[in-house]
């Protein structure tokens, strides 16, 4: 069990995907994303979401991500946030998204 104070340390925010590119150097199929988090700026992320999503359909999609992890190097790329999703029955990621459009950078709680 974690405490409420532990949960409050995790900064989960809304963002909009601006750009998607293939990431051939990743060990598993993945995209490189540029995501607008409003006042927090634009962050990049590597996301293994190629099974359910094409690059074209991801552009403009709002997502939910953890934005206060330290950057993580994946091959030649630095991932600055963790895009959140749910694993389906085949262990493929289905993105978590706001149910309605919200401003980029809004805190999830």
C-alpha positions as CSV (number, residue, x, y, z in Angstrom):
1,X,0.0,0.0,0.0
2,X,1.1,3.6,-0.7
3,X,0.1,6.6,1.2
4,X,-1.8,9.6,-0.3
5,X,1.4,11.6,0.0
6,X,3.1,9.0,-2.2
7,X,0.3,9.3,-4.9
8,X,0.6,13.1,-4.8
9,X,4.3,12.9,-5.9
10,X,3.2,11.5,-9.2
11,X,2.3,14.2,-11.7
12,X,-0.2,12.9,-14.2
13,X,-1.3,15.4,-16.8
14,X,-3.3,15.7,-20.0
15,X,-1.5,16.4,-23.3
16,X,-2.1,16.4,-27.0
17,X,0.1,14.5,-29.5
18,X,1.6,16.8,-32.0
19,X,3.9,14.6,-33.9
20,X,4.5,10.8,-34.4
21,X,7.4,9.1,-36.0
22,X,8.4,5.5,-36.3
23,X,11.2,4.4,-33.9
24,X,13.1,1.6,-35.7
25,X,15.9,1.5,-33.0
26,X,13.5,0.5,-30.3
27,X,13.7,-3.2,-29.2
28,X,9.9,-3.6,-29.5
29,X,7.7,-1.7,-32.1
30,X,7.2,1.8,-30.9
31,X,6.6,5.4,-31.9
32,X,8.4,8.6,-30.9
33,X,5.8,11.1,-29.8
34,X,6.0,14.9,-29.3
35,X,3.3,15.9,-26.9
36,X,2.0,19.4,-25.9
37,X,1.5,19.7,-22.2
38,X,0.4,23.4,-22.3
39,X,2.2,25.4,-19.6
40,X,4.7,22.5,-19.1
41,X,5.8,22.7,-22.7
42,X,6.4,20.0,-25.3
43,X,7.8,16.7,-24.1
44,X,8.8,13.6,-26.1
45,X,8.0,10.0,-25.3
46,X,8.6,6.6,-26.7
47,X,5.4,4.5,-26.7
48,X,4.8,0.9,-27.7
49,X,1.4,1.6,-29.1
50,X,1.8,0.5,-32.7
51,X,-0.6,-2.4,-32.5
52,X,-3.8,-0.4,-32.0
53,X,-2.8,2.9,-33.5
54,X,-1.4,4.3,-36.7
55,X,0.8,7.4,-36.6
56,X,-1.8,9.4,-38.6
57,X,-4.6,8.7,-36.1
58,X,-2.5,9.6,-33.1
59,X,-1.8,13.2,-34.2
60,X,-4.2,15.5,-32.4
61,X,-5.3,12.8,-29.9
62,X,-5.4,13.8,-26.2
63,X,-3.6,11.4,-23.8
64,X,-2.7,11.1,-20.1
65,X,0.9,10.8,-19.1
66,X,3.2,10.9,-16.0
67,X,5.4,14.0,-16.6
68,X,7.7,14.0,-13.6
69,X,9.9,11.0,-14.2
70,X,13.6,11.7,-15.1
71,X,14.3,11.4,-18.8
72,X,15.0,7.8,-19.9
73,X,17.3,7.0,-22.7
74,X,15.9,4.4,-25.2
75,X,18.5,3.8,-27.9
76,X,19.4,7.2,-29.3
77,X,16.2,8.9,-27.9
78,X,15.3,10.5,-24.6
79,X,11.8,9.8,-23.3
80,X,10.6,12.6,-21.0
81,X,7.2,11.3,-20.0
82,X,5.3,8.1,-19.7
83,X,2.1,7.8,-21.7
84,X,-0.4,5.7,-19.8
85,X,-2.6,2.9,-21.2
86,X,-4.3,-0.3,-20.3
87,X,-3.0,-3.7,-21.5
88,X,-5.6,-5.6,-23.4
89,X,-6.0,-9.4,-23.4
90,X,-3.1,-9.7,-25.9
91,X,-0.9,-7.4,-23.8
92,X,-1.1,-4.6,-26.3
93,X,-1.6,-1.0,-25.0
94,X,-4.9,0.9,-25.3
95,X,-4.3,4.5,-24.4
96,X,-6.0,6.3,-21.5
97,X,-7.7,9.4,-22.7
98,X,-9.8,12.2,-21.1
99,X,-13.5,11.4,-21.7
100,X,-13.9,15.1,-22.9
101,X,-11.5,17.6,-24.4
102,X,-9.5,19.3,-21.7
103,X,-6.7,21.9,-21.7
104,X,-3.2,20.5,-22.1
105,X,-1.3,20.2,-18.9
106,X,-4.4,19.7,-16.7
107,X,-3.5,17.7,-13.5
108,X,-5.2,14.3,-13.2
109,X,-6.4,13.4,-9.7
